[in-house]
Amino acid sequence: MRLLVFDPFRGAAGDMITAALLQLGADREAVIGAMASVVGEPEIQEVDRAGIRSLALKTRAGHTRRTMEEVAARVESACAPGKAIDMSLRVFERISRAEMAIHGEITHFHEVGADDAVAEVVGSCTAFCSLAPDGCVVLPVSLGGGKISGSHGTYPVPAPATLAILQESGLDVVIGKEADGELCTPTGAALLSEFSTRTKLPDIGFSVIATGYGAGSRSLPNIPNVLRVFLAETKEQEDGDVIDLLETNVDDVNGEIIAHATSILIRKGAYDVCAIPCIMKKGRPGHLIRVVVPSRISQMLAALMAAELGTLGVRCIPNVHRFVARRTSLDVPVCLSGQEMTVRVKIGSIDGEIISLKPEYDDVAILSERAAIPARTVAHLVENRAWEILGKKV
């Protein structure tokens, strides 16, 4: 099991997260392409932070304020995988909820929403998706200390939006000294909150297989102003994880509304959604809507179920153990009708035996359109090629 571990001992910002993931081994071409499609190609260089070689990233973007709708439009236009775009939208929705909780109705983002933040979020999410970890651990986040100036005046660190985002996520935090200044930005807090699936490393032991450092803007003489991230591989396969189950029964909702709610719940972070036909009171036909969710966002998704389905109650069954097969990925190069492309293939295994092998649909759809070949044919050809690479017969 591969875990991506963030160690924000000097906080986190969008540029630091993107840079750290790039040095760790994320797909550099994909990340740069995604960021360039939003604001232009970023500047990336190796720097020294108190003796630690790290990557520093600059987006070269302006500071125009934008509404949530404008930000969403720019994110959706990015040249990035579908999962990265959905993840980026959820990051900005976290920031939007935080700002609305602080300021009420907002016409534009107060502290975040400029093109540099859009590029950093899209870049970070593209990098995260290219690494495809089985889970993500976020260790305690250093917030810093002192005061900062914002659009509404001077505030103590952390910024109100940062604090609201972290309140929703449940991540562990550490308050620093006044001399630290702001260490964790709203963008950094929202990205770490979105990535996190757990706050502690497994007890069964692990090995470190890669490390990356993303540089902060300040270079301090005796303090490494960096975000550290590493890939950990457990020595033994864990037999599962813990999730929450959300359920509600509905008998006055048609199939179109259920389909719409299912799509939104998945986009907002649910692992799975199903609608099971059932007989309800007075013999009326209805559906049991069951949603598998990460515990950290179960309250938010329960509220979303109530809003989308019109139900008056959602049952939450917390801390359900879930068996999880080992998941890895394989980059498969293919050439169809003169179109060359690398397709990511998801592999599931138990005790070293492959039980499932499935090409990433977004990649298949792109290649299908480019090569003018039906998607299911492309998927079959990619699957065959993957088995050949793995040394097995179809």
C-alpha positions as CSV (number, residue, x, y, z in Angstrom):
1,M,0.0,0.0,0.0
2,R,1.5,3.4,-1.1
3,L,0.7,6.4,1.1
4,L,1.5,10.0,0.2
5,V,2.7,11.7,3.4
6,F,2.7,15.5,3.9
7,D,4.8,16.9,6.7
8,P,4.0,20.6,6.8
9,F,6.4,21.5,9.7
10,R,6.7,24.9,8.1
11,G,3.2,25.1,6.8
12,A,2.0,24.8,3.2
13,A,1.0,27.0,0.3
14,G,-0.2,26.1,-3.2
15,D,3.2,26.7,-4.8
16,M,5.0,24.7,-2.2
17,I,2.6,21.7,-2.6
18,T,3.0,21.7,-6.4
19,A,6.7,21.9,-6.2
20,A,7.1,19.3,-3.5
21,L,5.0,16.8,-5.5
22,L,7.0,17.5,-8.7
23,Q,10.3,16.8,-6.9
24,L,8.7,13.7,-5.4
25,G,8.2,12.3,-9.0
26,A,4.8,13.6,-10.2
27,D,4.3,13.8,-14.0
28,R,6.2,17.1,-14.7
29,E,4.9,17.4,-18.3
30,A,1.3,16.9,-17.2
31,V,1.6,19.4,-14.4
32,I,3.3,22.1,-16.4
33,G,0.8,21.6,-19.2
34,A,-2.2,21.9,-16.9
35,M,-0.8,25.1,-15.3
36,A,0.1,26.6,-18.6
37,S,-3.4,26.0,-19.9
38,V,-4.7,28.3,-17.1
39,V,-2.2,31.2,-17.0
40,G,1.0,30.3,-18.9
41,E,4.0,28.1,-18.2
42,P,5.3,28.4,-14.7
43,E,8.9,29.0,-13.7
44,I,10.4,26.1,-11.8
45,Q,13.9,26.1,-10.4
46,E,16.0,24.3,-7.8
47,V,16.9,26.4,-4.8
48,D,18.6,26.0,-1.4
49,R,16.6,26.4,1.8
50,A,19.0,26.2,4.8
51,G,21.0,23.5,3.1
52,I,18.1,21.5,1.6
53,R,17.8,21.3,-2.1
54,S,14.2,22.0,-3.0
55,L,12.0,23.2,-5.9
56,A,10.6,26.7,-6.1
57,L,7.6,27.4,-8.3
58,K,6.3,30.7,-9.6
59,T,3.1,30.9,-11.7
60,R,3.8,34.4,-13.3
61,A,0.1,35.2,-12.9
62,G,-1.7,38.4,-12.0
63,H,-3.9,39.1,-9.0
64,T,-7.3,39.7,-10.6
65,R,-10.1,38.9,-8.2
66,R,-12.7,36.4,-9.5
67,T,-16.0,35.0,-8.5
68,M,-16.5,31.3,-7.8
69,E,-18.2,31.0,-11.2
70,E,-15.3,32.6,-12.9
71,V,-12.8,30.4,-11.1
72,A,-14.8,27.3,-11.9
73,A,-14.9,28.2,-15.6
74,R,-11.1,28.6,-15.6
75,V,-10.6,25.3,-13.8
76,E,-13.0,23.4,-16.1
77,S,-11.1,24.8,-19.2
78,A,-7.7,23.5,-17.9
79,C,-5.9,20.8,-19.9
80,A,-5.9,18.3,-17.0
81,P,-7.4,14.9,-16.2
82,G,-11.0,14.8,-15.3
83,K,-10.3,13.7,-11.7
84,A,-7.8,16.5,-11.2
85,I,-10.4,19.1,-12.5
86,D,-13.1,17.6,-10.1
87,M,-10.6,17.7,-7.2
88,S,-9.7,21.3,-8.1
89,L,-13.3,22.4,-8.0
90,R,-13.8,20.8,-4.6
91,V,-10.7,22.7,-3.3
92,F,-12.2,26.0,-4.4
93,E,-15.6,25.0,-3.0
94,R,-13.9,24.5,0.4
95,I,-12.5,28.0,0.2
96,S,-15.8,29.4,-0.9
97,R,-17.7,27.7,2.0
98,A,-15.0,29.1,4.4
99,E,-15.3,32.7,3.0
100,M,-19.1,32.5,3.1
101,A,-19.0,31.3,6.7
102,I,-16.9,34.4,7.6
103,H,-18.3,37.1,5.4
104,G,-21.7,35.9,4.5
105,E,-22.7,36.1,0.8
106,I,-19.7,37.0,-1.3
107,T,-19.5,38.4,-4.8
108,H,-15.8,37.4,-5.2
109,F,-13.1,35.6,-3.4
110,H,-11.5,37.9,-0.8
111,E,-8.1,36.3,-0.2
112,V,-8.0,33.6,-2.9
113,G,-9.3,33.3,-6.5
114,A,-6.6,35.1,-8.6
115,D,-5.0,33.2,-11.5
116,D,-2.0,32.2,-9.5
117,A,-4.2,30.3,-7.0
118,V,-6.1,28.6,-9.9
119,A,-2.8,27.5,-11.5
120,E,-1.4,26.2,-8.2
121,V,-4.6,24.3,-7.3
122,V,-4.9,22.7,-10.8
123,G,-1.1,21.9,-10.8
124,S,-1.2,20.4,-7.3
125,C,-4.3,18.2,-8.1
126,T,-2.8,17.1,-11.4
127,A,0.4,16.1,-9.6
128,F,-1.5,14.3,-6.9
129,C,-3.6,12.3,-9.5
130,S,-0.5,11.4,-11.5
131,L,1.1,9.8,-8.3
132,A,-2.2,7.9,-7.7
133,P,-1.5,7.0,-4.0
134,D,-3.6,4.5,-2.1
135,G,-4.1,7.0,0.6
136,C,-2.8,10.4,1.9
137,V,-1.5,11.2,5.4
138,V,-1.3,14.9,6.5
139,L,0.8,15.3,9.7
140,P,0.2,18.3,12.0
141,V,0.1,21.6,10.0
142,S,2.2,24.5,11.3
143,L,0.1,27.6,11.1
144,G,2.7,30.3,12.1
145,G,2.0,33.3,14.3
146,G,2.0,37.1,14.3
147,K,-0.4,39.1,12.2
148,I,-1.2,39.5,8.5
149,S,-2.9,42.2,6.4
150,G,-6.0,41.2,4.3
151,S,-8.7,42.9,2.3
152,H,-10.6,43.7,5.5
153,G,-7.7,44.8,7.7
154,T,-5.1,43.2,10.0
155,Y,-5.8,39.8,11.5
156,P,-3.9,37.4,13.7
157,V,-2.4,34.3,12.1
158,P,-3.9,32.0,10.8
159,A,-6.1,33.9,8.4
160,P,-9.9,33.5,9.1
161,A,-10.4,31.6,5.9
162,T,-7.5,29.2,6.7
163,L,-9.0,28.6,10.2
164,A,-12.5,27.9,8.8
165,I,-11.1,25.4,6.2
166,L,-9.1,23.5,8.8
167,Q,-12.1,23.5,11.1
168,E,-14.1,21.6,8.5
169,S,-11.3,19.2,7.7
170,G,-10.4,18.1,11.2
171,L,-6.6,18.2,10.4
172,D,-4.3,18.5,13.4
173,V,-2.5,21.9,13.6
174,V,0.3,23.6,15.6
175,I,0.4,27.3,16.4
176,G,3.8,28.9,15.9
177,K,5.7,32.0,17.1
178,E,5.0,35.6,16.2
179,A,8.3,35.7,14.2
180,D,7.0,32.9,11.9
181,G,4.4,35.0,10.1
182,E,1.8,33.2,8.1
183,L,3.0,29.6,7.3
184,C,-0.2,28.0,6.0
185,T,-2.3,29.9,3.4
186,P,-6.0,29.2,2.6
187,T,-5.0,27.5,-0.6
188,G,-2.5,25.3,1.2
189,A,-5.1,24.4,3.8
190,A,-7.8,23.6,1.2
191,L,-5.4,21.4,-0.8
192,L,-4.2,19.4,2.2
193,S,-7.8,19.0,3.4
194,E,-8.9,17.7,0.0
195,F,-5.9,15.3,-0.3
196,S,-6.1,13.9,3.3
197,T,-7.6,10.4,3.9
198,R,-6.0,9.9,7.3
199,T,-4.0,11.9,9.9
200,K,-1.7,9.1,11.2
201,L,0.8,6.8,9.7
202,P,0.0,3.0,9.9
203,D,1.3,1.1,12.9
204,I,2.6,-1.9,10.8
205,G,5.7,-0.1,9.6
206,F,6.7,1.2,6.2
207,S,9.6,2.1,3.9
208,V,10.2,5.5,2.3
209,I,10.5,5.2,-1.5
210,A,10.7,8.8,-2.5
211,T,11.0,12.3,-1.0
212,G,10.3,15.8,-2.3
213,Y,10.7,19.3,-0.9
214,G,8.8,22.4,-2.0
215,A,10.4,25.7,-1.2
216,G,8.6,28.6,0.5
217,S,9.3,32.1,-0.8
218,R,11.4,33.2,2.1
219,S,15.0,31.9,2.5
220,L,15.9,31.8,6.2
221,P,19.5,31.2,7.5
222,N,18.9,28.4,10.0
223,I,15.4,27.2,9.3
224,P,14.5,25.1,6.2
225,N,11.5,26.9,4.9
226,V,10.2,23.9,2.9
227,L,7.2,21.6,2.7
228,R,8.4,18.0,3.0
229,V,6.4,15.2,1.3
230,F,7.3,11.5,0.9
231,L,5.9,8.3,-0.5
232,A,5.6,5.5,2.1
233,E,5.1,1.9,1.3
234,T,3.7,-0.4,4.0
235,K,5.8,-3.5,4.7
236,E,2.6,-5.6,4.8
237,Q,-0.8,-5.1,3.1
238,E,-3.3,-3.5,5.4
239,D,-6.6,-5.4,5.3
240,G,-8.7,-2.3,4.7
241,D,-9.7,1.1,5.9
242,V,-12.5,2.8,7.8
243,I,-15.3,4.7,6.1
244,D,-18.8,6.0,7.0
245,L,-22.1,4.8,5.4
246,L,-24.8,7.4,4.8
247,E,-28.4,6.1,4.1
248,T,-31.8,7.5,3.4
249,N,-35.1,6.1,2.0
250,V,-37.0,8.1,-0.6
251,D,-40.3,7.3,-2.3
252,D,-41.1,10.7,-3.9
253,V,-37.9,11.2,-6.0
254,N,-37.7,10.2,-9.7
255,G,-34.8,8.5,-11.4
256,E,-33.5,11.8,-13.0
257,I,-33.1,13.4,-9.6
258,I,-31.4,10.3,-8.1
259,A,-29.0,10.2,-11.1
260,H,-28.2,13.9,-10.6
261,A,-27.7,13.5,-6.9
262,T,-25.4,10.5,-7.5
263,S,-23.3,12.5,-9.9
264,I,-22.9,15.4,-7.5
265,L,-22.1,13.2,-4.5
266,I,-19.3,11.4,-6.4
267,R,-17.9,14.8,-7.6
268,K,-18.0,16.1,-4.0
269,G,-15.8,13.2,-2.8
270,A,-18.1,10.2,-2.1
271,Y,-16.4,6.8,-2.8
272,D,-19.6,5.2,-4.1
273,V,-23.3,5.7,-4.4
274,C,-26.0,3.2,-5.0
275,A,-29.8,3.3,-5.2
276,I,-31.5,0.0,-4.1
277,P,-35.2,-0.6,-5.0
278,C,-37.3,-1.2,-1.8
279,I,-40.9,-1.3,-0.5
280,M,-41.6,1.4,2.0
281,K,-44.5,2.2,4.3
282,K,-48.0,1.7,2.9
283,G,-46.6,-0.6,0.3
284,R,-45.1,2.3,-1.8
285,P,-42.1,1.5,-4.0
286,G,-39.0,3.6,-3.3
287,H,-35.2,3.5,-3.1
288,L,-32.7,3.1,-0.4
289,I,-29.9,5.6,-1.2
290,R,-26.6,4.4,0.2
291,V,-23.4,6.5,0.1
292,V,-19.9,5.3,1.0
293,V,-17.9,8.4,2.2
294,P,-14.6,9.3,3.9
295,S,-15.4,10.1,7.5
296,R,-13.9,13.6,7.3
297,I,-16.6,14.8,4.9
298,S,-19.6,12.7,6.0
299,Q,-21.4,15.6,7.6
300,M,-21.0,17.8,4.5
301,L,-22.3,15.0,2.2
302,A,-25.2,14.2,4.5
303,A,-26.3,17.8,4.2
304,L,-25.9,17.5,0.4
305,M,-28.1,14.4,0.3
306,A,-30.8,16.2,2.2
307,A,-30.7,19.2,-0.1
308,E,-30.6,17.2,-3.4
309,L,-33.1,14.4,-2.5
310,G,-35.4,16.4,-0.2
311,T,-35.1,13.8,2.6
312,L,-35.7,14.9,6.2
313,G,-33.2,12.5,7.7
314,V,-29.9,10.8,6.8
315,R,-28.7,7.8,8.8
316,C,-24.9,7.8,9.5
317,I,-23.2,4.5,10.3
318,P,-19.8,5.6,11.4
319,N,-16.4,3.8,11.4
320,V,-17.3,0.9,9.1
321,H,-14.3,-1.4,8.3
322,R,-13.8,-1.7,4.5
323,F,-11.6,-4.3,2.9
324,V,-9.4,-2.7,0.2
325,A,-7.4,-4.6,-2.4
326,R,-4.0,-3.3,-3.2
327,R,-4.2,-0.7,-6.0
328,T,-1.4,0.3,-8.3
329,S,-1.2,1.9,-11.7
330,L,0.7,1.2,-14.9
331,D,1.5,3.6,-17.7
332,V,0.8,1.8,-21.0
333,P,2.1,3.4,-24.3
334,V,-0.2,2.7,-27.3
335,C,-0.3,3.8,-30.9
336,L,-3.7,3.7,-32.7
337,S,-4.4,5.1,-36.2
338,G,-1.1,7.0,-36.0
339,Q,-2.0,8.5,-32.6
340,E,0.5,7.9,-29.8
341,M,-0.5,8.2,-26.2
342,T,0.2,6.9,-22.7
343,V,-2.8,5.4,-21.0
344,R,-2.9,4.9,-17.2
345,V,-4.2,1.4,-16.3
346,K,-5.5,0.8,-12.7
347,I,-4.5,-2.6,-11.3
348,G,-6.1,-4.3,-8.3
349,S,-4.3,-7.2,-6.6
350,I,-4.6,-9.5,-3.5
351,D,-1.6,-11.3,-2.1
352,G,0.3,-10.4,-5.3
353,E,-2.3,-11.8,-7.7
354,I,-4.0,-9.4,-10.1
355,I,-7.8,-9.5,-9.7
356,S,-8.7,-6.5,-11.9
357,L,-7.1,-4.5,-14.6
358,K,-8.9,-1.4,-16.0
359,P,-7.7,1.4,-18.3
360,E,-8.4,4.9,-17.0
361,Y,-11.6,6.0,-18.7
362,D,-10.6,9.7,-19.2
363,D,-7.5,8.6,-21.1
364,V,-9.4,6.0,-23.1
365,A,-12.0,8.7,-24.1
366,I,-9.3,11.1,-25.3
367,L,-7.5,8.4,-27.4
368,S,-10.8,7.1,-28.8
369,E,-11.7,10.6,-30.1
370,R,-8.2,11.2,-31.5
371,A,-8.0,7.8,-33.2
372,A,-11.7,7.8,-34.3
373,I,-12.1,4.3,-32.7
374,P,-14.9,3.2,-30.4
375,A,-14.0,3.6,-26.7
376,R,-14.7,0.0,-25.8
377,T,-12.3,-1.1,-28.6
378,V,-9.6,1.2,-27.3
379,A,-10.1,-0.1,-23.8
380,H,-9.8,-3.7,-24.9
381,L,-6.6,-3.0,-26.9
382,V,-5.0,-1.1,-24.0
383,E,-6.0,-3.9,-21.6
384,N,-4.3,-6.5,-23.9
385,R,-1.2,-4.3,-24.1
386,A,-1.1,-4.0,-20.3
387,W,-1.3,-7.8,-19.9
388,E,1.6,-8.2,-22.4
389,I,3.7,-5.7,-20.4
390,L,2.9,-7.6,-17.2
391,G,3.9,-10.8,-18.9
392,K,0.6,-12.6,-18.8
393,K,-1.6,-14.0,-21.5
394,V,-5.0,-12.4,-22.2
